[in-house]
């Protein structure tokens, strides 16, 4: 989900009616009042922010609202800050939700405090009793000090004097990776204590079920006096802030005006001290040859990321990674001619040149044809492995199926009924998280839930009772939403007032303007004024406000991302129709689609460009995709026109003149919020499917190449930038994960990988080459499978890959959803959807993934059973029931470098099998024909593109993770045999458990504790 938009140097900002080109986005961040890059630190690092300007609400997106407890706590006027919280030392304090720090590794607390003469008290105290706590106190005489008390360790920072009767900025940083507790006063380091061996879990627990006391202004020891001081803007971070970051927070206002808006220089948080820059290949390399490339006018060439090199003494050696310059526009290719680019081979002095010949654009090349189709979900059933064990796919599927079967549809309808002022059925309870009453994104989880219920219904062909219960749920959901949608724009009572026109929605009754107030009792429910067709979990105001320039934030004049939420709802409705077969669902979507089109068609282009470029507020998920899909399903052309109204022009086409952009293979995604943009790309491809307009295909095709080649982490995911400092953004430059990636706040938002896999699938259907399914396999095993808790459907938001990190699983009870928790409902109810595909002409069957399963190819009366223990074995067997002539194309994975062996009915077949391709087996198949495939697994390294000494290690398709016992401040070192990695590894391939350098390694998809997946590799 995107909370921080795109930012390029040329950022379009709409102010009033004027469209300005902002030279940088720095002032904009501050002007907007959101927390996306507050003081240069990405919002993703923030646990909670208590402004204390009149209430104890959390103004971050996490809604961890605090409460005032005891007496002697009040909001008072203040000269400097307007309104602040005053604690009088007579027992009043602030209580944070007890689970706010569950599962975190580090924590930093920073805030403003005003200490009267002679006053003192606890600033904060987080923990579980006197023997497990992280706390800080202030005293007008002795000063400010922080302490850690754990069963085996105690650490106290030396007190630092603080001035009284004036505001002072205090911070305490708990950094277990480095074993340090550090305090700051007014942005300067004040004290430090060693706290080696203490984890945050020791102090506050690990899971949400561990109840911790998290207090501001009061000790856990009730006998101690409470704080006497005033407080303002207290922030809790999930990262160990650096000294520079604390100074930036202290200098907040000045920093926001002066240029630290994106986090300043990219200082690595993990030590790089012992890591050489030189590539292990450097000493063996003799020459890296120059290359020639061709392109046509208007399109940047696609240069090879790996090229063959020449090694000393003509020795064999691997291809080398080349990083080519990535132009920001298409000026090199505006006319026929040649130009030269100079690349670099990281860690070596070699600088190969690429001579690019630009020729006139030939007659328009034919548009790609969709030649491959998926099978319906119910036609592929996951099976147990050959030893009768549930596979990881079945285990994850069943965790979600059980959760979905148990969850009440009324919870997911709650906010819809609330928006329309309708009574709730007995026992209905609201959701929490990003679907709570006042959250301006409410309804997003309901959209995912609709998709999941439709998929669960379609996919549970193996269990009639389950299937019937999902059908019943889907029917109930759609019937209810249909009834609500039919109220919009129609009189509540016969002859009553109404407004049917979507473009004429008035402000709520008794209100002067539009607002986003969703509080119980305050939310507008005058559905008769909303225009026909409207359906959402909140009234139409956020859509209107977006058009009028509203920004992202938590005030009633601000919005979250109305079209993002709507995309989930419409996609859910279309899934209920297309996957679940419910025709009413299409009618609801059609009504709302027309509502959206009616509004957007009247807006000037520059207003729309401004909307889709606005931080978070304009994030629209895949609205272009659902609109193009609605066209495909209804053939009503207004929806195709509407899809194009969602063009993110700056990203797709460079600018309003369509000078470059992704359509011209120009990288326009630098530093942008990843998951805000990936669904726009699948939307571009669906727009191509409807229009046949080639640029929309090129946008998707070029994006895939740019993002997979230049921004991807080892698990197949993306995002997690140190520059700009945000766990959800692409790095500021391509090919620079080492330079600009590995944000301390995490990486790999799980939604991103879900959406990349969707893009893999959709591109594959036009261009059935193995590269898409190679990425699909990578992301499926090493991120999607790896994103679920061991025993329940709890799942990840970010998947951090920093050394010694651990996954955090949320929403096990399906009652409080983030974006990724919503997306997970979809991922795990369709795990079988890309194992097989068929040629559109019915003559080809693709076998893409090696997962035990049964395919019912009903059109051909053929059933294919795949029997395997993969990836706990390197073989698979396909047994054909039925008969007929067709081509079987079996994927030869990219990692299959030691051969690919096929036997048909026991006889070895001579196949030509290049890694990263398909082998084609043609014949007239007969009942019980058996194809046995063996793909020897090898250990192989995947280095970071711009630091060849830091790499992940794979065994076949499986990413291996080093087990860690504590957070790390450095990259785990391992030494490997240069000639044959396997010589450095011992273990059991059938269990996928290994030991390297005495360290146990497990598959990342079976890792639930601390892990390192990037290692500092030394070759011996
Ligand atoms: Zn997400």
Boltz pocket constraint, residues with backbone or C-beta under 6 A from the ligand:
constraints:
  - pocket:
      binder: B
      contacts: [[A, 1], [A, 675], [A, 749], [A, 750], [A, 751], [A, 752], [A, 797], [A, 818], [A, 819], [A, 820], [A, 821], [A, 823]]
      max_distance: 6.0
